[in-house]
Amino acid sequence: MLEAKNLFKKYGDFSVVGGVSLQVGRGEMVSVVGPSGAGKSTLLHLLGGLDKADSGSILIDGTDMLALPPRKQAKFRNAKIGFVFQFHHLLPEFSALENVCVPLWIKGESKKAAFKTATEILETVGLGGRLHHKPSELSGGEQQRVAIARALVNRPAVVFADEPTGNLDTANAHAVHQLFLDLRAALGCTLVLVTHNDALSLLTDRTLIMKDGKIVEERLNQLQQDNANH
């Protein structure tokens, strides 16, 4: 589903990402961990097309994203990639339903069709009773569920999550961890997560450890080891 080769990114003389290559299979859940400043978030932004690599290649669902002109790349990103961030970035004047509809409206779907699809995904993340609440009327955990629903509403090829539980208390963080697992099981999502949360990283199939802009180690997690043993 995702293949990156020799990604480099410098800011001035400082190399933030230095020749990273990785592959993520369809339906796989991979975490990226490492100390602050290791290049994790920058790598995620490069993979998702939010930032431009100085060199290298990124294939998502068979498409060379970096070869697309800017307008086509933006269209591809909206259709094929979902993003979840530490801060929810919800539009405060929009309801939960309207926030989730935004990627569908960008794609050109009618209001009626968008409302139907967005309602279904909000029900999937457990917010069927909160459709018309604005972000200020939702808890932090509920806001993050809206953000996750928005990332998934176009049924993207891959979802990138940058510290998705970093702004949540322990109980809500645990609920979001479980939600990712449930959504992967229900929808077959391909997920790449940057996290400092050890509990979340251990729930993924593999963990990639970054240091100084490079992937220095790869860890197969227990769930995947159990599957391999069987």
DRENZA-651877 format. One record per residue (C-alpha): residue in one letter; z, x, y. Coordinates in steps of 0.001 Angstrom, whole numbers, padded with zeros to 6 digits, always signed. Example, Ala and Ser with C-alpha at 12.3 -4.5 7.8 and 13.67 -1.06 7.14 Angstrom:
REM DRENZA-651877
A+007800+012300-004500/S+007140+013670-001060/
END
This chain:
REM DRENZA-651877
M+000000+000000+000000/L+000821+002862+002361/E-000366+006458+002283/A+000239+008986+005033/K-001021+012558+004971/N+000037+015513+007115/L+001392+013564+010073/F+002253+015712+013071/K+003795+014646+016366/K+004921+016916+019201/Y+006545+016168+022530/G+005811+019207+024660/D+006673+022218+022509/F+009075+020254+020316/S+007772+019177+016903/V+009378+015807+016056/V+007353+015117+012902/G+005963+018209+011187/G+003399+017578+008474/V+004898+014555+006705/S+003064+013027+003741/L+004252+010027+001741/Q+003114+007157-000441/V+004669+003707-000833/G+003507+001393-003603/R+002826-002337-003276/G+006124-004248-003406/E+008186-001045-003191/M+011276-000725-001006/V+011828+002777+000407/S+014559+004029+002738/V+014386+007012+005087/V+017671+008728+005935/G+018804+011889+007679/P+020798+013112+010674/S+020133+011914+014213/G+017139+013738+015643/A+015556+014293+012224/G+012434+012351+013243/K+013038+009163+011213/S+012317+006599+013928/T+009369+008578+015252/L+007899+008684+011747/L+008315+004912+011443/H+006634+004363+014812/L+003732+006578+013766/L+003312+004740+010454/G+003325+001388+012230/G+000920+002407+014978/L+003505+002019+017761/D+003054+005704+018574/K+000007+007890+017994/A+000139+010909+015696/D-001315+014172+017001/S-003036+014616+013641/G-003012+013255+010106/S-004099+010025+008449/I-002466+006662+007694/L-003919+004220+005181/I-002380+000748+005017/D-003749-001623+002384/G-006825+000603+002151/T-007594+000711+005895/D-007510+003973+007853/M-005507+002681+010792/L-006004+005738+012993/A-009784+005367+012726/L-009700+001914+014340/P-010397+001538+018086/P-007341+000409+020105/R-008156-003318+020206/K-008898-003508+016471/Q-005795-001452+015744/A-003654-003944+017683/K-005222-006843+015766/F-004695-005034+012458/R-001056-004290+013361/N-000351-007955+014127/A-001934-009127+010862/K-000839-006403+008445/I+002417-004905+009765/G+005824-006427+010457/F+008541-004726+012505/V+012312-005184+012545/F+014408-003178+015001/Q+018114-002566+015551/F+017948-004735+018665/H+016303-008052+018017/H+013834-008165+020950/L+013760-011964+020854/L+012394-013843+023872/P+015519-015443+025413/E+013747-018526+026776/F+012149-019322+023383/S+013791-021110+020473/A+014102-019425+017075/L+011032-021374+015950/E+008974-020348+018984/N+009988-016690+018629/V+008752-016669+015040/C+005517-018401+016088/V+004528-015623+018524/P+002621-013429+015996/L+000809-016543+014721/W-000187-017588+018235/I-001439-014066+018945/K-003582-014422+015813/G-005015-017660+017184/E-003305-020280+014998/S-002838-023785+016380/K+000601-024858+017576/K+000965-027345+014709/A-000050-024847+011984/A+002154-022126+013502/F+005195-024436+013633/K+004710-025342+009958/T+004441-021704+008796/A+007297-020526+011021/T+009551-023355+009822/E+008939-022366+006208/I+009819-018710+006767/L+012933-019621+008797/E+014040-021823+005914/T+013438-018866+003570/V+015825-016695+005621/G+018444-019448+005716/L+017927-020755+009258/G+016336-024133+008573/G+019136-025789+010550/R+018797-023522+013594/L+015090-023898+014429/H+015561-025109+018000/H+018444-022855+019003/K+017767-020147+021575/P+018911-016557+020888/S+021979-016985+023118/E+023088-019830+020837/L+022820-017718+017669/S+025148-015076+016216/G+024028-011455+015920/G+023341-011905+012222/E+021320-015074+012886/Q+019305-013329+015593/Q+018445-010546+013158/R+017331-013165+010608/V+015012-014635+013244/A+013637-011148+013887/I+013084-010641+010143/A+011360-014029+009883/R+009089-013067+012803/A+008218-009787+011049/L+007297-011665+007859/V+005545-014747+009250/N+002035-013270+008936/R+002780-012141+005356/P+002122-008517+006354/A+001064-005774+003977/V+004131-003728+004926/V+007334-004244+006924/F+008920-001370+008847/A+012609-001749+009736/D+014351+000688+012094/E+018155+000566+011687/P+018029-003182+010901/T+021806-003410+010406/G+022856-000836+012994/N+023997-003476+015484/L+025788-005748+013000/D+029329-005983+011678/T+030012-005260+007998/A+029717-008863+006791/N+026437-009512+008611/A+025060-006122+007550/H+025781-006986+003917/A+024059-010369+004359/V+020956-008679+005808/H+020937-006171+002920/Q+020921-009061+000471/L+018259-010868+002486/F+015884-007901+002212/L+016367-007854-001558/D+015831-011625-001803/L+012684-011493+000341/R+011278-008622-001682/A+011837-010661-004853/A+010468-013904-003382/L+007534-012601-001336/G+006732-009231-002922/C+007240-007462+000418/T+006582-003753+000798/L+009438-002388+002916/V+010131+000950+004623/L+013603+001155+006167/V+015110+003783+008436/T+018880+003560+008124/H+022183+005377+008513/N+023749+002819+006182/D+024319+004413+002774/A+024865+001037+001100/L+021447-000183+002257/S+019665+003032+001278/L+021108+002849-002246/L+019650-000650-002709/T+016104+000617-002203/D+013862+002001-004946/R+013639+005459-003400/T+015282+007328-000559/L+013424+009961+001463/I+015704+012440+003235/M+014431+013888+006527/K+015569+016974+008356/D+013970+018714+011338/G+010868+016524+011226/K+010150+016990+007519/I+010907+015151+004283/V+013101+017666+002483/E+014210+015614-000526/E+013367+012444-002435/R+015987+010491-004374/L+015276+007891-007038/N+017983+005257-006701/Q+019943+003677-009543/L+018009+000414-009649/Q+014740+002280-010077/Q+016293+004700-012578/D+017478+001754-014664/N+013966+000305-014649/A+012482+003677-015620/N+014935+004005-018511/H+013854+000615-019830/
END
